[in-house]
Amino acid sequence: MAERDLTKGPIWRALAAVSAPMSLGIFGVLSVGLADAYFLGQLGEAPLAAVGYIYPVTTAITSLAIGLSAGANATVSQALGRGSPDHNRLSLHAIGLGLSLAILVAIGFYFFAGDLFSLMGAGPDALTEAKSYVPLWALSFPCLVTMMVVNAVFRAHGDGATSAAIMVLAAVVNIALNPLFIFGWGPIPQLGTEGAALATFIGRLAAVVVAVWYAFYSGALCWPDKLLPDLWASTKQILNVGVPAAFSNAINPAGMALVTAAVATIGDAAVAGFGAATRVQSMVLVALFALSAGIGPVVGQNWGADQPDRARRGLAVSWLFCVGYGVAIAVVLFFFADPIAALLADDGQAAQYAAQYLQIVGFSLFGYGVLVTTNAAMNARSKALYSTGLSLARIFICYVPLAWVGVMLFGYIGILVAAVVANVFAVAGAYWCAAKTGLLPDSWPAPPALSLNSVEKAKNAIS
């Protein structure tokens, strides 16, 4: 395993060491949602609309895995920063806790999924398709949680490459099997939406087996002489971050489910287009999601090593990147929204809804990047309640109320305006939370090309 000390060297290099490979891994994971939408869209509007209902619910449930991985990252990275020998036992406790909770959640989802989709406004055809997806997805969920916690352990050691490779493995297997099971081939029958879930299960199972094997093989994990000592203390440490972080990550998709219900008042075509657009949005935000995966271990290791100024500089660099990247991606989406939407929505009306979302909401996506990177930094700082509060405020004070008011007054465009307002609000909230948690930098780092040394060299050259 390529273990890395993130407390030394240029801060941008520490961020890039974890974030750069993670961009590939997150791209792979999110591409599964796009592949599902693409292949199921070939079967008609009902399967594509079903994905629009499935996606926010399963994303909300997946927040348990994200939260537990955040708890594992915070506790393990801080232990590594302190030079504590307990990091291995903490890692194993986090994996056991994650697996146990995942099994319970999967059982609950299996029994109540149909009611959730009905409450979201799914029509009879879309509901039938969505319910067929649930059993195999629920079976795959414990595999996903275990894989994500093990990956968090890799990242806590500064190894983003291994974590990314495992995520890519899961995605490649899933996407390769998608058309086989969705459309059928030879003796394999056409399974439609259920086939997409079967491909997901096989991909996650393969990835978790490889992740656990390599963790022990590489030394990221090793079996201790005594596993149970300090189990309760470890559990409290992990859950102190993991529970608020899971709730924080669940807030956005839960809010998206409520917004999807508002979109459903317009019709299934709007839901299909809205769902397709949010999956494109997730793909273009890959670099910012990867940055949030990188800032966690950087802040955790440096805070554990009593280098808070370095942790603050890391967050400042992250914010600057969010703004620059957000502007660039907004321009691209504005000009290419129509062909992008057409790839995922064969129905002309659904494609129009998707393109309109990308053109308008695209200009505010930098704000969502600031939100997720700040939340990750606060989680690694063991201040997960602030990240929960920030996410709650963005969704339930801004996005959901404005979306429902907007759809009643202005139709679909009102929902898009609500999304823009919520993302801009997130920037102000992130700044305030960073100040309250001690993560606001005293000074902003200058870009390398404008550093003082570079300016002096330029002056000397001119003179």
N, C-alpha and C positions, 0 to 999 in steps of 0.2 A: 504493500500500500504506500502511495506517495504522500506521506505525512508532511505537513508544512507548518512552520511556526509563523503565525500571522501577526506577531507582536514586533516584528523587525522589518526594516526595509521601507520603501515608499508605500504609502497607504493605498494608492491606486493599484499598485501591483498586487497587494494582498487581496483587494477586492476582486481584481481580474482573475487571480489564481483559482478562486472558487466559482465566481460568477460565469466566466467565459465557458467552461465546459458545461455548467448547469444550463446555459441557454439551449444547448443541443438536447439535453435530457428533457427539459420542460417543453421544448418544441415537439419532441417525440410524443410526450404524454398528451398534449393538447391536440396534436394532429389526429389522435384517435377520435375525438369528438367531431372533427371536421370530416374524417373518413366515414363515420357513422352517418352524418348528415348527407354526405355525397351519395353513398351507396343506397341508403334507405330512401333518399329523394327520388331515385329511379323507379321506386315501387309506387309512387303516388303521394298525394298530399297528406293522407292520414298517417303513414309512417313518419314522414318528415315533421308533421305537427306533433306526433308522439315524442320525438326527440326534443322538441321545444318544451314539453312538459317534464320529461325525464331529466334533462340536463340540470336545471336549477336545483331539483330535489337531490339528485345524486351528488352534485357538487357540495350542497350543504352538508350531507352526511359525510362526505370525504373530508370535511373540515375537522372531523375527529382525528383523522390520520395526520392532517397538517398541524393541528394543535399539539398532539402527542410528540410529533417530530420536533416541534418548536421547543417543547419542554425538555426533550432529550438533548437537543442542541445546546440550549442554555445551560443545563446542569453539567453536561460533559465538557463543553468548551470552557466554561469557567473553571472546572476542576483541572483541566489541562493547563490553563493559564496560571493557576496557582501551583502547578506541579504536584497535585494530589494523586496518590496511587489509587484512589477509589473510583476513577473514571470508568474502569472496566465493569465493576459491579453495578454502577449507575446505568451503564448501557444495557446490561442484561435485564435489570429490573424494568427499564423502560420498554424493552421488547415484550416481556411477559405481560406487563400492564396493558400495552397496546393490543396484544392478541386477545386478551380476556375481554376487554371492552368492545372490541370489534365484533366478536361473536354475538354479544348481547344486542348490539345495535343492528347487526344484520338480521337477526331473528325478528326484531321489532319492525324493521322496514318491510320484511317479507309479508307480515300480516296486515300492515296499515297502508301500504303503498297505494292501493286502489282508492281508498278514501282521500288520500292527499291529492291525487290527480283529479278526482271529482271536484274537490274543493277549489282547485285551480281553474275549473271551468272546462275540463276536457270533455269533448263530445263523445258519443258512443263509439265511433270508429277509432278515434285517436286513443280513447281509454283502453279499448281492447288491445291495441298495439302496444301501448305503454305497459300494461300489466303483464304482457308476455315477456317483457325484458327483465322483470324484477327477480324471479327465482335464481337465475344463474348469476346475475349481478350481485345479489346478496351473498351467494356462495363465494364469490371472488373477493368480497370486501375484507375478510381477515387476511388474505394474502396481500392486499394492497397496504393495509395498515402496517403489517410486519415489515414489508419491503421499505416503506417510507421511514419508519423508525430506524432501521438498519442504515439506510442512506443518510439520515441525520447524524448518525454516529460517524460515518465516513467524513461528512462535511465538518463536524466538530474538530476532527483531526486535521482539517485543512485540505482534505482530499475531495475536491469536487468532481474529478474525472471519473472515479469509480462509481460514484453516485449517479452521474449522468449516463454512464455506459449501461447501468442496470435499468434505468428508466427507458433508454432507447431500446433495449432488448424487449421489454414489455410491449412497447409501442409497435416495434417491427413485427413481432409475432402476431399481435392483435390485428394490425392492418392487413397483413398478408393473408390471414384466415378470414377476414371480413367478407370478401366477395364469395369465397367458397361456401360459407355457411348461410349467408343472406340469400344468394341466388341459387345455391345448390349446384352440384356437378357430379355426374355419374351416379353412383349409389347414394350420394349425400343429398337428401331432399332440400328443397327451398324452405328455409326457416324464417326468413324475413327478419323482423325486429328481434325475435328470440335468437337468431343466428348471430346478430351483433353482440349480444350478451355472452354467448358461448365463446366467441373469439376473445372477448375481454377476459373471461375466466381463464382460458388457457394461457394467454399472454402474461397475466399476473402470476399465475402459478409457476410458470417457467422462471420469471424474474425473481420471485422470492426464494426459490430453491438456490439459484445462482448467488443471490445476495448473501444469504446466510452462510453458504459454503465458503464464499470468498472472504467473508468477514473473519471466520475462524482461521482460514488458510493464511491470510495476510497478517494476522495478529491484531487486527482492529478489535476483535473479541477473543477472549480466551476463557475457558471454564475455570472459575476460582475454586480453591479448596472448600470454601464455605460460601454458598450463594445467598442464604437467607439473612445473615446479619445485616442490620441497618435497612431492611426491606421497607419498613414503615417510613423511616426518615427519607429514603430515596423516593418513595411514592409521593410523599408530601412535597418534596422539592420539584418533582416532575409535574405534579398536578397543579402546583401553585402557578406555574407558567402554562401548562398544557390545557387546563380547563378554560381559563380566560382566552387563551390563544385559539382554542378550538371554537369557542363561542364567537370570538371576533371574526374568524374566517368563515363561520357559518352564517354570520349576519348578512354578508353581501349576497350569497346565493339564495338565502331565505327571503331577503328583500326582493331579489330578482323574481322569485316565485310569485310574490305579491304583485310585482309590476307586470309579470306575464299574465296574471289574472286580469289586470286592467287592459292589457293588449287583447285578451280573449274577447272582450266586449265588442271589439271591432270585427273579429272573425278568425277562422283558422288560417287563412292566408296571411294575416298580419302576424299571428303567432309563429308561423313557419318562417316568415321573413325576419322577424325579430330574433328568433332563435338562431337562425343562420348568421345574422349579423353579430350576435354576441359571441359566437364561436370564432368568427374572423377577428373580432376584437381581442379575444384571448390569445390568438396566434400572434397578432402584431405587438402584444404586450409581453411576449416571451422574454425579451431582453430585460424588461423591468422586473418581471417575476424572478429571473435569474439573479438580478442584482439584489433582490430582497433575500434570496437564498444565500448570497455571498456576504451581505452585511451582517447577518446573524452571527456566524462564527467569528468574524472580524471584531465585532463589538464584544462578544462573549469572551474570547481569549484575552483581549486587551483590558477589559474591565477586571477579569480575574487576575491579570498580571499587574493591576494597579496603574494602568496607563489610560485614564479616562480621556485626556486630551486627544490621544490618537484615535480613540473610538469616535469622538465628536467629529474629527476631521473626516473620518470615513463616511459618516452620515452626510456631511456637507458635500463631499464629492458625489455621493449617490444622488442628492437632490439636483445638482448641476447637470448630471447625466440625464435625469428624468426630463428636465426642461428641454435640453437640446434634442434628445431623441423624440420627445413628444411632438415638437414642432415639425421635425422631418417626417414623421409617420402621418401626421395630420394632412400634410400637403399631398403625400402619396395617395391616401385614402380619398381625398377630395376628387382627384383626377381619375382614379381607377376604380371607383366604387361600383360602377355598373358592370364591368366585366367580372369583377370579383364576385359580386352577388349572383350573377348568372351561372357561375360554376356550381353554386350550392343550392340554387332554387330554380328548378325547371319551370315552375309555374310563374308566368310573367308578373302577376300581381305580387306574389311573395318576393320576387327579386326586386321589385320597385321599393317595397318596404325595407328590405335589407340595405339597398343602396342609399336610401335616404338616411337611415341610421348612421351608416359609416361616414357620410359626408358631413353630417352635423355634429355628432357626438365625438368624432375623431379629433376635433380641435380641443377637446378637454381631457384627453387621455393622459396627458402629462400629470394631471392632478391625481389620477388614480395611481400612477407610479409613485408619486410622493407619498401617498397613503400607505401602500404596501411596504415600501422600504422603511418608512418610519415605524410602522407597526412591528416589522421584523427586528429593528434595532431595539425597540422598547421591550419586546419579548426576550431578546438575548440579555438585556439589562435587568431581567426579572421584574419588569414593570408592565406585565401583560394586562392589568386592569385598565391602564390608560389606552392601550390599543383597542380593547373592547369598547370603551367609552367613545373613542373616536369613530369606530366603525358603526356603532349604534346611532350616533348623532347623524352621520352622513346618510344612513339608510332611512331611519325612522323619523328624523326631523326634517330632512330634505327630500330624499328621492321618492319614497313611497307616497307621502301625502301630496307632493307636487305632481307626481305621475297621475294619480287618480283625479285630482282637480283638473290637470291638463287635458286628460282624455275626455272628460266630460265637457270641457269648454272648447277645446281646439282639436280634438281627435288625436290621431297618431303623433302629430307634430308636438303636441303638448307633452307627451311622454319623453320625446327626445330633448326638449328644453329642460325638463326636470333632471335628466341624466347629466346635462352640461352643468347645471347649477350645483348638483351634488358633488361633482368632481372638483369644481372650483372651490367649493366650501371645504373639501378635504385638505386643500393646501393650507388654508388658514388654521384649520384644526390641528394639522400635523405640526405646524410651527409652534403653536401654543403648547401642545403636548411635549414636544422636544424640550422646550424651555422648562417645563415643570419637572421633567425627569432627568435633568442634567445632561441632556444630549445635544443641546444647542451649542454650536461652535462659537468660540470667542471671536474668531476671524475666519473669513472664507479663504480657502486655498486658491491661489492664482493658477490659471491653466499653465501647463509646462512652457508653452511658447511665450508666455508673458511673465515668467518668473523674474525676480530681481536680477539674478545672474544673467539671464538672457538679455534683459534691458541694458545692463551695464556693458555686455559684450557688443550690443548693437551701437551704443553710444561710442565706444572705443573704435569700432569699425568706421563709423561716420567721420569721427575726428581724425 
